[in-house]
Amino acid sequence: MSIAEKTTELQGQKIVIVGGGIGGAAGALALALRGADVTLYEHHPEFKEVGAGLQIGPHGVKMLKKWGIGQRAIELGFVPENMQFRDAMTAETILTMDFGEKFLEHYGAEYLVIHRSDLLNLLVESATEAGATLVNNHHVLDGVTDGDGVKVTVKNRADNSISEVEADVLIGFDGTHSLFRKKIVDDDPVPSAYVAYRGTSSLPDDPDMAGLTSVIGYIGPRCHFIQYPLRSGELLNQVAVFQSPRYLKSLVEGTEVPEDWGNNDEFRQAFTHTHEKIQCRQKHMWLDQWWQMTDREPLDNWVVNDRIIVMGDAAHPPLQYLASGAVMAMEDSEVFALFAAEAANRGELDWGKVLREVSVERAPRCGRIQTVGRLWGELWHVDGIARHVRNELFRQAGVDNYWFHYADWLWNYDPEARAYLKDPSLGNLPKGLEDWEYNLHKLERQRKDGAQPSDLVL
Ligand SMILES: Cc1cc2nc3c(=O)[nH]c(=O)nc-3n(C[C@H](O)[C@H](O)[C@H](O)COP(=O)(O)OP(=O)(O)OC[C@H]3O[C@@H](n4cnc5c(N)ncnc54)[C@H](O)[C@@H]3O)c2cc1C
């Protein structure tokens, strides 16, 4: 395997990364490629991802290419011909986003779908090849500044021994329940009433789906259903997402969430209003596990102090609608490594300054992705007249690739441009949408205004 050529700007800089998900592994790779001395600690006994497929838009593929592993990722995954949005009730295709030549020219990289474990393994192997040390089965108990550096307390879970490690900088890539995020803000996850079922099955053996070369997204009232190939077309990945009536009821009434929310009974009921093409796929889903869709409020500062920062889901866990959570973590990694390497090149490596610059560049962008993700999800799930208007807008967006107009801000990101540092207002919602209010915020506002559960409007 070959990775990008290593450089030496960060030689002698000791960096500890907490968390070995896609974010932490990408961070280890980007920094080791700039010559840093990186040690990553992962709590679990092995590097492992839960779930199956990931969509990596061109904004993510560009990061993989910078690190020299874009082609390998493409070989491990699948490059779809297009993405088709279909109305979940009629199965009509309302928008086809073609990923051919014009797309490549416009965005400068492919749209990739890849198995989570394949991407994580590739990042872990590449980071190791670049010289990073990735350690499993070690839990980071804390990290505090200590003079000109940071002291990290690490527990070896195999023998319960505890050691102190010194570093110049610590990056908390420790996921949505991050220990280090808590040092900035003591917030809670924002639960949506949506739940995801996932499943993979053999694609060539599937009479209805064999030969699939697209990402298909059926969108409909209170639900959606995604399908795409993985592993060069060997596997079919499917994700079924729906609003849990039991969870919604407890959210609206402010009562305790019943244990049976999102269970198999609800799953079976959730798609009865959708087209047969979706209903007949339910039997291919895993029934023993389901995932609640939650995010957190955007955070406008990711810096704990001059030596500690959070990135990845620790800083910006999104709802999954823009398929960009893992991509944002990869962009964070490249921006961090780039800004630090350039400062070192100029002979001005001041870690506090680098951390603040990373946060100022990244927080507005990721905040916008989190907020637009919520909006995009609501648009997918509308009913009644809104559904017909949405469908017509999607049809219009397909004419002459007009949809580029909506996707450019997301997929045309270049870390070297420092665009959000120069103009943080790029993180705002586009003109005309500034007044849009997330459903759950609307609920909260009405409740605070004294509305009774029976009067609440979503
Ligand atoms: C249904 C669904 C579909 C999605 N689809 C997409 C998609 O198509 N495209 C996309 O880009 N994103 C997608 N995402 C989002 C994406 O999966 C996440 O944003 C991304 O994986 C986050 O990576 P991370 O490394 O920041 O966090 P995590 O994957 O949560 O990794 C954090 C790691 O830190 C470890 N850890 C935590 N605390 C400690 C500690 N104290 N010491 C040591 N280790 C610790 C944990 O064990 C864990 O391994 C999706 C998410 C969901 C739920």
The ligand as an ORCA input file, in Angstrom:
! r2SCAN-3c Opt
* xyz 0 1
  C     -27.329      5.849     10.629
  C     -26.096      6.679     10.387
  C     -25.642      6.845      9.079
  C     -24.510      7.636      8.831
  N     -24.091      7.792      7.544
  C     -23.004      8.565      7.275
  C     -22.554      8.728      5.931
  O     -23.123      8.170      4.997
  N     -21.456      9.512      5.704
  C     -20.772     10.143      6.721
  O     -19.784     10.847      6.454
  N     -21.176      9.990      8.023
  C     -22.255      9.217      8.316
  N     -22.660      9.049      9.610
  C     -21.928      9.742     10.700
  C     -20.610      9.050     11.051
  O     -20.824      7.678     11.296
  C     -19.981      9.682     12.302
  O     -20.100     11.086     12.226
  C     -18.500      9.331     12.409
  O     -18.332      7.942     12.361
  C     -17.901      9.917     13.689
  O     -16.571      9.487     13.835
  P     -15.716      9.886     15.143
  O     -14.407      9.199     14.983
  O     -15.728     11.352     15.320
  O     -16.527      9.291     16.371
  P     -16.780      7.764     16.809
  O     -16.943      6.888     15.628
  O     -17.867      7.803     17.813
  O     -15.411      7.341     17.520
  C     -15.093      7.727     18.837
  C     -14.153      6.670     19.398
  O     -13.596      7.150     20.619
  C     -13.515      6.069     21.521
  N     -13.464      6.676     22.868
  C     -14.431      7.429     23.468
  N     -14.004      7.854     24.671
  C     -12.748      7.350     24.844
  C     -11.794      7.430     25.896
  N     -12.035      8.172     26.999
  N     -10.632      6.780     25.752
  C     -10.355      6.068     24.624
  N     -11.230      5.948     23.599
  C     -12.398      6.602     23.703
  C     -14.751      5.238     21.245
  O     -14.588      3.918     21.693
  C     -14.851      5.353     19.721
  O     -14.183      4.302     19.064
  C     -23.802      8.269      9.904
  C     -24.244      8.080     11.220
  C     -25.381      7.292     11.453
  C     -25.813      7.114     12.875
*
